[in-house]
Amino acid sequence: MKWRVRKSVLAGTIAVPASKSHTIRALVVSTLAQGTSHIANALSTGDGASAIAAARSMGADVSIAGSSIAVTGVGGDFTLGSDDFNMENSGTSTNLFASIAALGSRRRRFDGDASLRTRPFRPVLEALGNLGVTFGFEQEGSDLPFWVCGPIRGGATTVNGFSSQFVSSLLFACPCAPEDSQIIVENIHERPYIEMTLRWLDRMGIRYDASADLAHFRIQGRQSYRPVDYAVPGDFSSATFAAVAAPLTGSRIALTGIDFSDSQGDKAVFDVIARMGGRVEKNVSAAVVDGRGEIRGLELDLNAMPDALPALSVLGCKAEGETSIVNVAQARIKETDRIGVMAAELAKMGADVAEKKDGLVIRHSALKGAQVDGRGDHRVVMALALAGMVAEGETVIDTAEAAAVTYPGFVKDFRALGADIGIID
């Protein structure tokens, strides 16, 4: 699928779709629980669908009615379900369910699409290896497909925190091990996502000790999860696109369905926009972004919110002066190398952009419509759509179907704001 995008004037209100990160965590907890959980306002497509499939592979009974999901968990029997986990394009689901699958003595195989096969999973598997788990890879030079076989017994391990998902995976699984566990985290990145996982453990009454810097955890074994009754909040990573669209197009856009008391790191995007010159009004559950003023380039440290890099790199083209995105090398191991991809695709549109090891440098640029490739990465596709909304001429984006991974209603929502965006089959 391709999208055709032309220069647009935006205005109005947008309801932010459900959080991918919370949906997947709710499904992890519900799978482990004894009893039936109810998850409202869930993301049941894309990455959400991959997590649902993983829950079923573990043996959980999952039923879906619209945006509501009911899950009857395995209740401590980690040998149920099937041997195969098809994770499609979801790196988060793969990492989190890898440790859940390793709680049992059954050998489980994980695989996914071509994009997922390029992503790293070895760090979490090696950390599990120190806790009594065996694992292996089917293809030399690739971390996927892999197999994992437990059970996790507990003990001490060290994990590379280059991706917060490696850490969260262990934190969810270790309470169910028969022995206590100690986890040492090296090279911590994306701290807000680790904090999100800890909030889930707190909600479940899981007992653990954490150092202030989140580099050392002690987790008691022989614990269990209880069912949840949970409404998933809006996704600040998805909200980023409408929030950035306001200053990018000189528009005023209201966003609803978000929770600023939540631990999602990408809520800081609103502070970034304000620092760059946009006017932001927010309360607990909504925000209004007025981008009708001058936008100024800044240095932006995106270590805590790497998913914001594609959209903010487009905003850097609008900003006066220079925008430097730094300390976000982990953006290279997402669905694509987002640093390299955004540099290449924005350059096709005439952007003055330079790729750095851990980020980008973007100078004020007048964008021109072009044929660009989203590379099958949902956030790249949506960021390039934003670029097309301010570019002269017409922009055609390939692999646009990838947006459905986290934001299936993107075209509909942005058309309602006034975006000139169409679908080319």
C-alpha positions as CSV (number, residue, x, y, z in Angstrom):
1,M,0.0,0.0,0.0
2,K,1.1,3.6,-0.7
3,W,-0.1,6.9,0.7
4,R,-0.3,10.1,-1.4
5,V,0.1,13.2,0.7
6,R,-0.1,16.9,-0.2
7,K,0.5,20.1,1.6
8,S,-2.3,20.5,4.2
9,V,-3.8,22.9,6.7
10,L,-4.9,21.2,9.9
11,A,-7.2,22.0,12.8
12,G,-9.5,20.1,15.2
13,T,-9.5,17.4,17.8
14,I,-8.0,13.9,17.7
15,A,-8.7,11.0,20.1
16,V,-5.3,9.2,20.7
17,P,-5.3,5.4,20.1
18,A,-4.6,2.9,22.9
19,S,-1.1,2.4,24.2
20,K,0.8,-0.4,22.6
21,S,3.2,-0.7,25.6
22,H,0.4,-0.9,28.2
23,T,-1.7,-3.3,26.1
24,I,1.2,-5.8,25.8
25,R,2.1,-5.5,29.5
26,A,-1.6,-6.1,30.4
27,L,-1.6,-9.2,28.2
28,V,1.6,-10.5,29.8
29,V,0.1,-10.1,33.3
30,S,-3.2,-11.5,32.3
31,T,-1.5,-14.6,30.7
32,L,0.3,-15.3,34.0
33,A,-2.6,-14.7,36.3
34,Q,-5.0,-17.3,37.7
35,G,-8.5,-16.2,36.7
36,T,-10.0,-14.0,34.0
37,S,-8.8,-10.5,33.3
38,H,-10.7,-7.8,31.4
39,I,-8.7,-5.2,29.4
40,A,-10.7,-2.3,27.9
41,N,-9.7,0.1,25.2
42,A,-6.9,-2.2,24.1
43,L,-4.8,-2.2,20.9
44,S,-6.0,-5.5,19.4
45,T,-4.4,-5.0,15.9
46,G,-0.7,-5.0,14.9
47,D,1.6,-5.4,17.9
48,G,-1.5,-5.9,20.1
49,A,-2.5,-8.9,17.9
50,S,1.0,-10.3,18.1
51,A,0.8,-10.2,21.9
52,I,-2.6,-11.8,21.9
53,A,-1.2,-14.6,19.7
54,A,1.6,-15.1,22.2
55,A,-0.8,-15.3,25.1
56,R,-2.7,-18.0,23.3
57,S,0.5,-19.8,22.5
58,M,1.2,-19.9,26.3
59,G,-2.2,-21.5,26.8
60,A,-4.3,-18.5,27.8
61,D,-7.9,-18.3,26.6
62,V,-8.4,-15.0,24.9
63,S,-11.6,-13.5,23.6
64,I,-12.0,-10.2,21.8
65,A,-15.1,-8.0,21.5
66,G,-14.3,-4.7,19.8
67,S,-11.6,-3.0,21.8
68,S,-12.2,-5.1,24.9
69,I,-10.2,-8.3,25.6
70,A,-10.9,-11.0,28.2
71,V,-8.0,-13.3,29.1
72,T,-8.2,-16.4,31.3
73,G,-4.6,-17.0,32.3
74,V,-2.5,-20.1,32.8
75,G,-2.3,-19.7,36.6
76,G,1.2,-21.1,37.1
77,D,1.0,-24.0,34.6
78,F,3.6,-22.9,32.1
79,T,3.5,-26.1,30.0
80,L,0.1,-25.3,28.3
81,G,-0.4,-24.0,24.8
82,S,1.8,-24.7,21.8
83,D,5.4,-24.8,20.8
84,D,5.3,-22.0,18.2
85,F,5.1,-18.3,18.7
86,N,4.6,-16.2,15.5
87,M,5.3,-12.7,16.6
88,E,4.9,-11.0,13.2
89,N,6.5,-7.5,13.6
90,S,6.4,-7.0,17.3
91,G,9.7,-6.7,19.0
92,T,8.2,-5.7,22.4
93,S,6.0,-8.8,22.4
94,T,8.9,-11.0,21.4
95,N,11.1,-9.8,24.1
96,L,8.5,-9.8,26.9
97,F,7.1,-13.2,26.1
98,A,10.5,-14.8,25.6
99,S,11.0,-14.9,29.4
100,I,7.3,-15.9,30.0
101,A,7.8,-18.9,27.7
102,A,11.0,-19.8,29.6
103,L,9.1,-20.2,32.8
104,G,8.1,-23.7,31.6
105,S,10.0,-26.8,30.7
106,R,8.6,-26.9,27.2
107,R,10.8,-25.9,24.2
108,R,9.2,-22.9,22.5
109,R,10.1,-21.5,19.1
110,F,9.8,-17.8,18.3
111,D,9.7,-16.4,14.7
112,G,8.4,-13.3,12.9
113,D,8.5,-11.3,9.7
114,A,11.6,-10.2,7.8
115,S,11.9,-7.0,9.7
116,L,11.7,-8.7,13.1
117,R,14.4,-11.1,12.0
118,T,16.9,-8.2,11.9
119,R,16.4,-7.2,15.5
120,P,18.5,-8.3,18.5
121,F,17.1,-10.7,21.1
122,R,20.3,-12.4,22.2
123,P,20.8,-10.1,25.3
124,V,17.6,-11.2,27.0
125,L,18.3,-14.9,26.1
126,E,21.8,-14.7,27.5
127,A,20.5,-13.2,30.7
128,L,17.9,-16.0,30.9
129,G,20.8,-18.5,30.4
130,N,22.2,-17.5,33.8
131,L,18.9,-18.3,35.4
132,G,18.8,-21.9,34.2
133,V,17.3,-21.5,30.7
134,T,18.7,-23.0,27.5
135,F,18.2,-21.4,24.1
136,G,19.4,-21.5,20.5
137,F,19.3,-19.9,17.1
138,E,18.3,-21.4,13.8
139,Q,20.2,-19.1,11.5
140,E,23.8,-18.0,11.8
141,G,24.0,-14.2,12.2
142,S,20.4,-13.8,13.1
143,D,18.8,-13.7,16.6
144,L,15.4,-14.9,15.1
145,P,14.1,-17.6,14.8
146,F,15.2,-18.7,18.3
147,W,14.1,-21.4,20.7
148,V,14.0,-21.2,24.5
149,C,13.5,-23.9,27.1
150,G,13.2,-23.4,30.9
151,P,12.3,-23.5,33.5
152,I,13.7,-20.3,35.0
153,R,15.0,-21.3,38.4
154,G,16.2,-17.9,39.7
155,G,19.6,-16.8,40.8
156,A,21.8,-13.9,39.6
157,T,22.1,-12.5,36.1
158,T,23.3,-9.4,34.2
159,V,21.4,-7.9,31.3
160,N,22.3,-5.2,28.7
161,G,19.8,-2.3,29.2
162,F,20.4,-1.0,25.7
163,S,16.8,-1.8,25.2
164,S,14.4,-1.5,28.1
165,Q,12.5,-4.5,26.8
166,F,15.3,-6.8,27.8
167,V,15.0,-5.6,31.4
168,S,11.2,-5.6,31.5
169,S,11.1,-9.2,30.2
170,L,13.1,-10.4,33.2
171,L,11.2,-8.3,35.7
172,F,7.8,-9.8,34.6
173,A,9.0,-13.4,34.6
174,C,11.3,-13.7,37.6
175,P,8.6,-13.4,40.3
176,C,7.2,-16.7,39.1
177,A,10.6,-18.6,39.4
178,P,11.0,-21.0,42.3
179,E,14.0,-19.1,43.7
180,D,14.8,-15.5,44.3
181,S,16.5,-13.6,41.5
182,Q,19.1,-10.7,41.3
183,I,19.3,-8.7,38.1
184,I,22.1,-6.3,37.3
185,V,21.4,-3.9,34.5
186,E,24.3,-2.5,32.5
187,N,24.1,0.4,30.0
188,I,20.6,1.6,30.9
189,H,18.4,3.2,28.3
190,E,14.7,4.1,28.0
191,R,14.3,4.4,31.8
192,P,10.6,5.4,31.6
193,Y,9.7,2.0,30.1
194,I,11.4,0.2,32.9
195,E,9.5,2.4,35.4
196,M,6.3,1.5,33.5
197,T,7.0,-2.2,34.1
198,L,7.7,-1.5,37.8
199,R,4.3,0.2,38.1
200,W,2.7,-2.9,36.7
201,L,4.5,-5.0,39.3
202,D,3.3,-2.6,42.0
203,R,-0.2,-2.9,40.8
204,M,0.0,-6.7,41.1
205,G,1.5,-6.6,44.6
206,I,4.8,-8.2,43.4
207,R,7.6,-7.9,45.9
208,Y,11.0,-6.6,44.8
209,D,13.7,-4.2,45.7
210,A,15.2,-1.8,43.2
211,S,18.2,0.6,43.4
212,A,17.5,4.2,42.8
213,D,19.4,4.1,39.4
214,L,17.4,0.9,38.3
215,A,20.7,-0.9,37.9
216,H,20.1,-3.6,40.5
217,F,17.0,-5.6,41.3
218,R,16.2,-8.3,43.9
219,I,13.0,-10.2,43.2
220,Q,11.4,-12.7,45.4
221,G,10.5,-16.0,43.8
222,R,7.3,-18.1,44.2
223,Q,5.0,-15.2,43.6
224,S,1.9,-15.1,41.4
225,Y,-0.1,-12.6,39.4
226,R,-3.8,-11.8,39.9
227,P,-6.3,-10.9,37.2
228,V,-6.6,-7.3,36.2
229,D,-9.5,-5.1,35.3
230,Y,-7.8,-2.3,33.3
231,A,-8.6,0.4,30.8
232,V,-5.6,1.1,28.5
233,P,-4.7,4.8,28.3
234,G,-3.9,6.6,25.1
235,D,-0.5,6.0,23.6
236,F,1.9,9.0,23.9
237,S,4.1,7.5,21.1
238,S,1.1,7.7,18.8
239,A,0.0,11.1,20.2
240,T,3.5,12.4,19.1
241,F,2.4,12.6,15.5
242,A,-0.6,14.9,16.1
243,A,1.3,16.9,18.6
244,V,4.2,17.5,16.2
245,A,1.8,18.2,13.3
246,A,0.5,21.3,15.0
247,P,3.8,23.3,15.0
248,L,4.9,21.6,11.8
249,T,1.9,22.9,9.9
250,G,1.2,26.0,12.0
251,S,-2.0,24.6,13.3
252,R,-3.9,24.3,16.5
253,I,-4.8,20.7,17.5
254,A,-6.4,19.2,20.6
255,L,-5.6,15.7,21.8
256,T,-7.9,13.7,24.0
257,G,-7.7,10.3,25.7
258,I,-4.2,10.7,27.2
259,D,-3.1,10.5,30.8
260,F,-0.2,12.8,31.9
261,S,0.0,11.0,35.2
262,D,1.1,7.8,33.4
263,S,4.7,6.8,33.2
264,Q,5.0,6.8,29.4
265,G,8.2,8.6,28.4
266,D,6.9,10.1,25.2
267,K,4.7,12.4,27.1
268,A,7.8,14.6,27.3
269,V,7.3,15.4,23.6
270,F,4.8,18.1,24.7
271,D,7.6,19.7,26.7
272,V,9.9,19.5,23.8
273,I,7.4,21.3,21.6
274,A,7.0,24.0,24.2
275,R,10.7,24.5,24.4
276,M,10.9,24.8,20.6
277,G,8.3,27.6,20.6
278,G,5.0,25.9,20.4
279,R,2.2,26.8,22.9
280,V,1.0,23.8,24.9
281,E,-1.9,23.7,27.3
282,K,-2.5,20.4,29.1
283,N,-4.5,18.9,31.9
284,V,-4.5,15.3,33.2
285,S,-6.3,13.8,30.2
286,A,-5.9,16.2,27.3
287,A,-3.7,18.7,25.6
288,V,-3.9,21.5,23.1
289,V,-0.9,22.3,20.9
290,D,-0.9,25.7,19.2
291,G,1.9,25.8,16.7
292,R,1.2,29.1,15.1
293,G,4.4,30.7,16.3
294,E,8.1,30.5,15.3
295,I,9.7,27.1,16.0
296,R,13.4,27.1,17.1
297,G,16.0,24.4,16.7
298,L,17.4,22.9,19.9
299,E,19.5,20.0,21.1
300,L,17.1,17.2,22.0
301,D,18.2,14.2,24.1
302,L,15.8,11.5,23.2
303,N,17.4,8.6,25.1
304,A,14.2,8.2,27.2
305,M,11.8,8.4,24.2
306,P,13.5,7.0,21.1
307,D,10.2,6.4,19.3
308,A,9.8,10.2,19.0
309,L,12.9,10.5,16.8
310,P,11.1,10.1,13.4
311,A,8.5,12.8,14.0
312,L,10.8,15.2,15.7
313,S,13.4,14.9,12.9
314,V,10.6,16.2,10.6
315,L,9.9,19.0,13.0
316,G,13.6,19.9,12.8
317,C,13.1,20.7,9.1
318,K,10.6,23.4,10.1
319,A,12.6,24.8,13.0
320,E,14.8,27.9,12.5
321,G,18.5,27.2,12.9
322,E,19.7,23.7,13.8
323,T,18.1,20.8,15.6
324,S,20.4,18.2,17.1
325,I,19.0,14.9,18.2
326,V,21.4,13.1,20.5
327,N,22.0,10.1,22.8
328,V,19.5,7.9,21.0
329,A,21.7,5.2,19.4
330,Q,19.2,2.5,20.3
331,A,16.9,4.0,17.6
332,R,19.1,2.0,15.2
333,I,17.7,-1.4,16.6
334,K,14.0,-0.6,16.2
335,E,11.9,-1.9,13.3
336,T,14.5,-0.2,11.1
337,D,17.7,1.8,11.7
338,R,15.6,4.9,12.3
339,I,18.5,7.2,12.4
340,G,19.8,6.1,9.0
341,V,16.4,5.7,7.4
342,M,15.1,9.2,8.5
343,A,18.3,10.8,7.2
344,A,18.0,9.0,3.9
345,E,14.3,9.6,3.3
346,L,14.2,13.2,4.4
347,A,17.2,13.9,2.2
348,K,15.1,12.7,-0.8
349,M,12.7,15.5,0.1
350,G,15.4,18.1,0.1
351,A,16.2,18.2,3.9
352,D,19.6,19.4,5.1
353,V,20.2,16.4,7.4
354,A,23.4,14.8,8.7
355,E,23.5,11.3,10.3
356,K,25.5,11.0,13.5
357,K,26.4,7.8,15.5
358,D,23.7,8.5,18.1
359,G,21.3,10.8,16.3
360,L,20.8,13.4,13.6
361,V,21.6,17.0,12.9
362,I,18.8,18.8,10.9
363,R,18.9,22.3,9.6
364,H,15.9,24.4,8.5
365,S,14.8,23.1,5.2
366,A,12.1,23.7,2.6
367,L,10.8,20.2,1.8
368,K,9.7,19.1,-1.6
369,G,7.3,16.2,-2.5
370,A,9.1,13.0,-3.4
371,Q,8.8,9.2,-3.7
372,V,9.8,7.9,-0.3
373,D,9.9,4.5,1.4
374,G,8.6,3.9,4.9
375,R,10.7,0.7,5.0
376,G,7.9,-1.2,6.6
377,D,8.4,0.8,9.8
378,H,5.1,2.3,11.2
379,R,6.7,5.3,12.9
380,V,8.8,6.1,9.8
381,V,5.7,5.9,7.6
382,M,3.7,8.3,9.8
383,A,6.6,10.7,10.1
384,L,7.0,10.9,6.4
385,A,3.3,11.6,6.1
386,L,3.9,14.6,8.3
387,A,6.7,15.7,6.1
388,G,4.4,15.4,3.1
389,M,1.9,17.7,4.8
390,V,4.3,20.6,4.6
391,A,6.2,19.7,1.4
392,E,5.6,21.5,-1.9
393,G,4.1,19.1,-4.4
394,E,3.1,15.5,-3.8
395,T,4.7,12.9,-1.6
396,V,4.1,9.2,-2.2
397,I,5.0,6.8,0.7
398,D,5.6,3.1,0.1
399,T,4.9,0.4,2.7
400,A,2.3,2.6,4.3
401,E,0.4,-0.4,5.5
402,A,2.9,-0.6,8.3
403,A,1.2,2.2,10.2
404,A,-1.5,-0.2,11.3
405,V,1.0,-1.8,13.7
406,T,0.2,0.8,16.3
407,Y,-2.1,3.3,14.6
408,P,-4.6,1.7,12.3
409,G,-6.8,4.8,12.2
410,F,-4.0,7.3,11.2
411,V,-5.4,8.2,7.8
412,K,-9.0,8.6,9.0
413,D,-7.9,10.7,12.0
414,F,-5.7,13.0,10.0
415,R,-8.2,13.4,7.2
416,A,-10.6,14.6,9.9
417,L,-8.1,17.3,10.9
418,G,-7.9,18.4,7.2
419,A,-4.9,16.4,5.9
420,D,-4.8,15.8,2.2
421,I,-3.9,12.2,2.4
422,G,-5.1,9.3,0.2
423,I,-4.5,5.6,-0.2
424,I,-3.1,4.1,-3.3
425,D,-3.7,0.3,-3.4
